Amino acid sequence: MSDEQYLERRRQALEQQRNLLIEKEKKLRCACAIEASTATRFQLEKEIEQTETQLNELTQQLDALEQALSSGRVYRALLKLGYQTQTGAFRQFIKAHSVAAFLIHGSLWYGQGWLLNRLVSKYVSNNVNAKRVVINLTRIARRSDVAALWRELSYGVGLGWGSSNSEIIERVYKWSRTQTILLIFDNVNHLSEAFLQEMILKFWFPLVTKARETTRQTNQFQLFMFLVDNEGCVGSWNISFAEQLNPDWEPDTPIKLPMITEFSENELVTWIKYEAEELLIDLATEVEVDEAVRDILQKSENGIPEPALQEICRLSNCEWEQIWFKP
């Protein structure tokens, strides 16, 4: 059962409870109106108060469920907006290989994290049960001690101080034999070029070598590494990246997905025409659609993804934070 199906069944059950309570309250009020006994009337009034309290609680629960259902619809609609070139490249590689590393890059506020969420949630098999290792590299920003990078890796995989490089790699490798592994290095733009090269050469390369021995036997699980650049600088570094799936490509070479760009007017118009119902936005005419898109572009500096997504959420009467943190 999907999350939406569960929420809808829960909503229907609460709606039935509320209808029964409404009917009960009506009967209590009728009985109270014709009751001659003061004591009995007092008891009926107390029952009415209790019923009203239960109704208020149910109404609050129903409102929360309605909001969750609406947010879910908006979430699914937003997963179809933009990022087509990045999505296409990602799908092409993972269709052919179960081990790969990807650079996700663009300027600040271009939705790198949202794109990562989209790629994983829509296209990575077993993503719900996948082992996720998230390392935020701002903690070692501009430090010259390469050991700090390895310490972050060690802590990220659950090992303590002083673990060797080979122990870290072995830990991830053993995980990859029994489950899908997602290694997420956020803010790689805070590393130096040399540090990132070090991580690729001394962590990713040997890990891939070991993991490919397993994937030759079974394709059941996947091992993906994501390098998230939130400033759009890493793609120009002197690091070997692949940009197309060629017959001679090997998984030890990270893939540079196309750089994220702004949402275009045509892109937004086409998308919103098909998704307006899911977004709960009343756009009955072409003129209303065009006006909505112009408003989104104006409030997002001409289509910068994150401000645009936030504005779409506002138009849909939901909060971007509710969408962003949806599992």
C-alpha positions, 0 to 999 in steps of 0.5 A, spaced: 500 500 500 502 506 498 503 512 502 497 516 499 493 510 499 494 509 506 492 516 508 486 516 503 483 510 507 485 513 514 481 520 511 475 516 510 475 512 516 476 519 520 470 522 516 466 516 518 467 517 525 466 525 524 459 523 521 457 519 526 459 524 532 455 529 528 449 525 528 450 523 535 451 531 537 444 532 533 440 527 537 443 529 544 441 536 542 434 534 541 434 530 547 436 536 551 431 541 548 425 537 550 428 534 557 424 537 563 429 534 568 435 539 570 439 533 572 438 529 566 439 535 562 446 537 565 448 530 564 446 531 556 450 538 556 456 534 558 455 529 553 454 534 548 461 538 550 465 531 550 462 530 543 464 537 541 471 536 543 471 529 539 469 533 533 474 538 534 480 533 535 477 529 529 477 535 524 484 537 526 486 530 524 482 531 518 485 537 516 492 535 517 491 529 512 488 533 507 494 537 507 498 531 507 494 528 501 495 535 497 502 536 499 503 529 496 500 531 490 504 537 489 510 533 490 509 528 485 507 533 480 514 537 482 518 531 480 516 532 473 518 539 472 525 540 469 531 537 470 530 533 463 537 532 461 540 530 467 535 525 468 536 522 461 543 522 462 542 518 469 537 513 467 542 512 461 548 510 465 544 506 471 540 502 466 547 499 463 551 499 470 549 498 477 556 501 480 557 509 478 559 516 481 555 522 479 557 529 479 550 534 480 552 541 479 549 548 478 549 555 481 547 556 488 539 555 489 539 551 483 536 545 486 542 540 486 539 536 493 532 536 490 535 533 483 538 528 487 532 526 491 528 526 484 533 521 481 534 517 487 526 516 489 524 515 481 530 511 478 534 507 484 531 500 485 530 499 492 531 506 494 527 506 500 531 500 503 538 503 501 543 504 505 545 512 505 551 515 507 551 522 507 557 526 508 557 534 508 564 536 506 563 543 509 566 541 516 573 540 512 572 546 508 579 549 506 583 545 511 589 542 508 590 536 512 587 530 507 587 526 513 580 530 515 577 528 509 578 520 511 576 522 518 569 524 515 569 518 511 570 514 517 565 517 521 560 517 515 561 509 515 560 508 522 568 507 524 571 510 529 578 515 529 584 512 526 580 507 521 585 505 515 583 507 508 582 499 507 577 498 513 573 504 510 573 501 503 572 494 506 566 496 510 562 500 504 564 494 500 561 489 505 554 493 505 554 493 498 553 485 497 547 485 501 543 492 499 543 498 495 548 503 497 548 511 496 554 515 498 552 522 498 558 527 498 554 534 499 558 541 498 564 538 494 565 545 492 568 546 499 574 541 497 580 543 494 581 540 487 586 536 490 582 533 495 577 531 491 582 527 486 584 524 492 577 521 494 576 519 487 583 515 486 584 512 493 576 511 495 572 510 489 577 507 485 579 501 490 571 501 492 569 500 485 574 494 483 572 490 489 564 492 488 565 490 480 567 483 483 560 482 486 556 485 480 559 480 475 555 475 479 549 479 481 545 485 479 541 485 485 544 491 488 546 498 486 552 502 488 552 509 487 556 515 489 553 522 488 558 528 488 553 535 490 556 541 487 552 547 490 556 553 487 557 550 480 565 550 480 567 543 480 565 541 473 571 546 470 576 542 475 582 538 472 578 532 474 577 526 469 569 526 468 565 522 463 559 526 460 556 520 455 556 513 456 561 510 451 562 503 450 569 504 453 567 507 459 568 504 466 565 505 473 571 508 476 570 514 472 565 519 475 560 522 470 558 529 470 551 530 469 549 536 465 549 543 469 543 545 472 540 551 468 533 555 469 526 553 468 524 556 461 518 559 460 516 554 455 518 549 460 513 551 465 507 553 461 507 546 458 508 543 465 503 547 469 498 545 463 498 538 465 499 538 472 494 544 474 489 539 477 494 536 481 497 542 484 490 544 486 491 551 482 485 554 478 487 555 471 482 555 466 484 559 460 491 560 457 491 567 459 491 564 466 496 559 465 501 565 462 500 569 468 501 564 473 508 562 469 510 570 468 509 570 476 513 564 477 519 567 473 518 574 476 519 571 483 524 566 481 529 571 478 527 568 471 526 561 473 532 559 478 529 552 480 529 553 488 525 560 488 521 557 482 519 551 486 517 555 492 513 559 489 509 554 485 508 551 492 505 557 495 500 558 489 498 551 491 497 553 498 502 548 501 509 549 504 516 548 500 518 545 507 513 540 507 514 538 500 522 538 501 522 533 507 517 528 504 520 521 504 
